[in-house]
C-alpha cells in the first residue's frame, strides 16, 4: 500500500473518531444536581436508600468511567497552572458543564487525544518504514488536531447554548413582566419561569433562586448567572434589574422596557442572519450546484461533439 493510501486511511479513521466523539457529546445527558435527585427520591420512597444502593443505581458511565478519568484529571492538575484551570472551568460553566467534566479532566483529554491521533499515525509510518520526515510532519499535524479538537467542540457547545438562551430571553421577560404586574415579587416571577419552561435560561433562573434561598444576595446571584452564561444581552438585563432595585424604580416598567428591547434585538439578529445567507450560499452554489448543472447541460452536447466528424478533425 502506498504512503498516500495509508494517510487517507488514517485521516478517514480520525474523522470517524471525531464524528463519534461529537455525537456522543451532543447526546450526552444534561448535568443534573445530585442533591435535587436525592431529595426527589426521598419524597417518593418510604425508606431511604443506602449508599450502596445509590451507587448501584447509577449508570456505568457515572460509576466507573467518569470517576476514573476525573481521578486522572485531578492528578494532572498538580502540574497545570491555576490560570489555565480557571479558564477551563469558566468555559465548562458557560457550556453547561457537558458530561460533568472537571477542568483538569478536560485539559487531560486534550493531551490524550493529541497523543492518540499523532501516535497512531506515527506508528503506521514506523511500521511501514516510509519517509520519516513526512511521517513526522503529518503526525505533528494530527497532534495539533487532537489537541485543539476538545476546545473546538466546547466552543461549539458554548455558542449553541448562548444562542438558545438569547432566543428564550424575550419570552422569559414577557412572563416575568406578567408575573410582576400581577403582584408577584421578582423572585416569585423567576420561580414561575423555572416552573413553566425546561430550557437553559429557566434552569439558570432556578439556580439563582436556590442560591438566594441559601443566603446569597439577589444581585450577587444574578451577577454570577450573567458571568456563567456570557450573553451580553443577559448581562445588560441583570445590570438594569440591579440598578432598578437600588434606585427604587418600578420593576414592572423596567421588565417591560427590557422585553421590548430584546424583541427588537432578536428581530435585528434574524435580519442579520438573513442578509448573511446569500454570501454563505455562494460557495455551495459555485462548488456543487454549478458543476452539476454544467454537466447536465453540456454533457449531451459534448457526447454529440465527440461522435461528430469534427471530433476527427480536432484530433
Secondary structure, 3 states (H helix, E strand, C coil): CCHHHHHHHHHHHHHHHHHHHHHHHHCCCCCCCHHHHHHHHHHHCCCCCCHHHHHHHCCHHHHHHHHHHHHHHHHHHHHCCHHHHHHHHHHHHHCCCHHHCCHHHHHHHHHHHHHHHHHHHHHHHHHHCCCHHHHHHHHHHHHHHHHHHHHHHHHHHHHHHHHHHHHHHHHHHHHHHHHHHCCCCHHHHHHHHHHHCCCHHHHHHHHHHHHHHCCCCHHHHHHHHHHHHCCHHHHHHHHHHHHHHHHCCCHHHHHHHHHHHHHHHHHHHHHHHHHHHHHHHHHHHHHHHHHHHHHHHHHHHHHHHHHCHHHHHHC
